[in-house]
Amino acid sequence: MTEPVVLAIDGGNSKTDLALVRADGGLLSLVRGAQSSPHHLGLDGSLAVLSELLAQATTEAGLPNGDGPVADVGRLYLAGVDLPSEEEEMAAAAHARRFADRITVGNDTLAVLRSGTDNGWGVAVVCGAGINCAGIAPDGRQSRFPALGWISGDWGGGYDVGISAVSAAARSEDGRGPKTSLEQAVPKYFGYETPSQLTDAVHRGAISERQVIELAPSVFAEADHDEIAAGIVARLAGEVVTMIRVTLERLDLTNAPVDVVLGGGLMQSQDERLISAVVSGLQDVAPAAVVKVTSTPPVVGAALMGLDDLEAGPDALRRAREELANAFQPQGHTDGSGRSR
């Protein structure tokens, strides 16, 4: 009999990482491809991306690619899978395509949590283009948010930070709001001199509204000397703390020494103002919490949870972490075409 295999997937809004890992933690293959979020591509489009990457990974691993599933366990964590009904639809479709014998589908926030702690429980916040938070108690209970943007009460992430900066710049220029250095910094980033010129460019489609996500680093930089920019960063930190607080309260973990994992591009920027504000805010609501900013790719968390399903021991978990970390080095990682990254 061959050794069991884990299929681990982290499917985001900009890229997808897929790994095949043996039960002993040995890495068989790791490939990267385009985004696979069902929110943007639909269920069929997402599955098409995943199927192509799985075929490539199977070939690179030297595994048989017949009619049966390649993997014994599949852990699929995808951005845009936010509701239980969406998890069920993706799981059923992945089963139909025979991705693995046993398949678990979830939001990528859960993979970030497992990648950032070896406890197997805790709270994770992903702050990238948008914001999301999820928690797992020691007894397995979960707490999540729909994370559907403004329609579910969300504010946070690069998009909201960018929109706030654009708005503040425009109001600074025309006098409706207080003066801010964002009036110069925001249009300058896109190659314009004034907010009015930027407004015209966005209105005419020369710059897409989604590109405001790119403004977050500029807001962080201006926050060091500008009150309005600092206020945007403070609001973001407050939203992060609020989501964590509510999650801890739901799971009865407010006074527990719980790991709080911060992931996503805005957190991984390690902006001192943002991280310090989150840590300070948590001291008031969860004094025993331990904050960790993780740069470990979420696919590592997916692989570890797959190994948990196989009841792999600590040596296998440690090996998986090490081999995946090495594979993500520039000489080891491949994209969806098999080229070195």
N, C-alpha and C positions, 0 to 999 in steps of 0.2 A: 504494500500500500504506500502511496506517496504521502508526503507530509502535507497537512492542511495548509491552505493559502488564504490570506486576508486580502480583500480588495478595499483600498482606502481612497476616498475621493473628497477633495475640497473644490467645489465649483463656485467661483465668484462672479462678480460683475465685470471683471476685466480679464481673468485667466482661470484655468482649471488645472489642478495638480492631481494626478492619479498614480497610485503606487500599488504594487503587488509585493506582499511580504509573507515569508514563511512563518510557520508557527513558532520557530525558534528565534524569530526576530530578524532573520537574515533578509536583506532587501533583494528582491528579484529584478525589479525594474521600477523606474520613476520617469514619468513623461509629463510634459506640460503642453496645454493647448489653449484655444480661445475660451472666452467666457461661456458658461453653461447655465446661467441663471434662468430657470423657467419663467421668471417674471418678465424677462426681456425676450426670450426665444420661444416661449411656449413649451409645453411638455414634449412634443415631438422634436422640436429643435434642440432642446436640451439633451434628450436621449441620443440624438444623432451625434452630437459632439462627444458624449461619453462613450458611445459604442465605438467610434473611430479611435479614441484614445485607448480604450481597453484592448482593441485588436492590436494596436501598435505595441502596447506594454506586454501583451501575451507573446507576441513574436520575439520581442527583445529578451524576455525571460526564458524563452525556449520551452514554453509550456504547450501541451497539445491544445489545439483550437478546433474541437469537434462540435458535436451537438450539445454536449453537456456544459454546465457552468464551469467557468475557469476557476472560481474561488469557492471556498466553503462558506466564508463569511464575507458579507459586503457591508461596509459602513459608508454611506453616502451623505455628505453634509454640503448643502447648497444654499447660497444666497437666494432669496426669493421664495424659499419654502418656509412660509411663516405660520401657516394654519394647519391644524391636524388633518383637514381634508386634503390639503396639498401634499402632505407627507404620505397619506394613504394612496393618492393617485400615483405619485412617483414610485413608491414601493411596488405597487401592483404592476406598473409598466416595466420596472427594472426586473421583476420576477419573470414577466412574460418574455423579456429578452434574454433571460437566463444569465444574468450577471453573476449571481452567486446562489448557493443553496439557501442561505439565510441572509436576509437583507433588512437593514435598519436605515431609515431616512430621517434626517433632521436638519435644522437650521445650522449654518456654519458657526454660529456663536458657541454651540456646544463643543465643536471641535477645537475652537480657540481655548475653551476652558480646560479640556483634557490635555492640550499641548502645553499649557502653562503651569500645570500642577500634577504631581504624582499622587495626590490624595484621592482622585476620582470624584471629588465633590468640591463645591465652592460656587463662586459667582464670576461670570465673565461679562465684560462690556466690550463690544466691537464698535469702534468709532472710526469709520472710513468715509465713504461717500455719504452714508447715513449713520444711524445709531441703533444699536440693539443690545439687549441684556438678557441673560439667562442664568438660572441658578439650579444647582442640584444639592439636595440635602444628603447627609450620610445614609439615610434610609431609602434613598432613591427618589424621593419626591422631587418634582420639578416645578419651577416657576418661570414663566416666559411672558413676553409681550407680543402683540400682533406685529409691531414694527412696520406699519404700512404707511408711515409718513404722517402728514398733518391730519389725515382722516382718522388716525388712531391716537392723536394727541402728541405725536413725537416732534421734538426739535433737537437738532444736534447733528454732528457729522459735517463733512466738508461742504456739502451743498448748502446747508442752512447757514453755516459760518460765512460762506462766500456771498450768498444772497444778502445777508445782513450787512456785509462790508460794502457791497454795491449800493444798497439803499442808503447807508450812512454817508457814502461819498456824494451821492446825488443830492441829498438833503443839505449837506454841508455847502455844496456849490450854490444852491438856489436860496439858501437862507431859512428853509423850513426846519433845519436841525442845527445842532452845535457844530462849530468848526472842528475838523478832524484831519489828521495827516493822511487818512484814507482817501481824501479827495484827490491827492496826488498819486498815492501808491497804487490804488486800484486801477485807474485807466493806464498808468504807466506799465503795469504788468502786461497788458494786452497791446501795448504800442500806441496808446492814444494820450493826448495831452489833458483832456478834461472828461469828467463824468458824462457830460452831455454827448460828447463824441462816442463814448462807449455805449450809452443808451441807444443811440442811433444805430450802432453796429449790431447790437443784440436784436433790436427791433427788426432790422432788415435781414437778419440771418447770417451776417458775416461772422459773428461769434455765437456759438450755441449757448443756450442758457445753462446747459450741463457743465460748461467749461468753468463756471464760477467755482466749482469744486477745487480748482487749482489755486485759488486765492488764499487758502488757509495758511500756508507758510508766511505770506505777506502780512496777514492779520496778526500772527504770532510775533513777527518782527516789529510791527508798529506798536504792539501792546506794551513794549518796553518804555515808550515815551508818550503814548497817546491814550487819553482816558476813554475814548469811545471804543477803540480797538481792544483795550483792556477789559472793557465791559462785555464785549462779545465773548472773549475768552472766559471771563468769569461766569457768564451765562451757560456756556458749554460745560464747564466744570460742575456747575450747579445741577444741570440736567443729568450728568453722569452719576453724581452722588445721589440724586433723587431715585434714579432707577435702581441703584444698588440698595439703597435703604428699603425701598418697597419690596424688593426681592428677598432681602434678609428677613424682613418682617413676615412675609408670607411663609417662609420656610422655618420660622422660629430660630433663626441663627444670629440675631442681633448681638448677642453677648458671646458668641462662639469665636474661637481663633480660626476664622475662615480665610482661605486664600481668595483674594479678589484679583482676577487676572484682567489686565487692560491690553487689548489688542486693536489692530487696525492701524491705518496709516497715520492718523492724527495722534494716536497715543505713541506709536513707534517713533514719531519725530522727537520724542523725549523733551518736548518743550517744558522747561522748568516751571514756568508760571502755571501751565495747565496741570501738570502732574502734582505740583505742590498744593494747588487748590483742591484737587480731588482728595489727596491724602489728608489735608487739614479738615475738609468737610466730613470725611469718614470718621475722624477721631471723635466727632461730636455724636455720631449716630451708631457707630460700631467700633468702639475703642480697641477691641481685640483683633480686628481684621488686619490681614497682612496683604499689602498691595504689591502686585508684581506686574511690571510691564514686560510683555513677552514679544519677542521677535521670531519665535519658533513658528514655522509654517503650520497652518491648521491641519494640513494633511497628516502631519505627525500625530496629532490628536486623534484623527480618524483611524489611523493604523493602530494606535495604542488601544482604542476601544474595541477594535476588531480582535486584538490579541486578548483583551479582557474576556471577550466572548468565548475564546478558546481556552480560558483559564491558564494562560501562559504565565510563567513565573517571572520574578524580577529580572533575571538574567536576560530573558527574551525581550522584555520591555526596554531594558537598558540598551541592548544591542540594536533594537529598532531605532531608538532615538539617535544613537551614534551613527549608524549607517545612513539614515536619512539626512542627518546633519551634514555628513560628508558628501552625500550625493547632491546637496544643494549648493555646494561650492561651485564656482564658475566652471571648473574643468569637469564636474561630474553631472551637472543637470542638463537635461535635454528638453527641447521644446516639442511642440506637436509634430514637427517634421523630422525629429531625431537629431537635429543639429545641436551642437554644444552651445550652452548659454554662458 
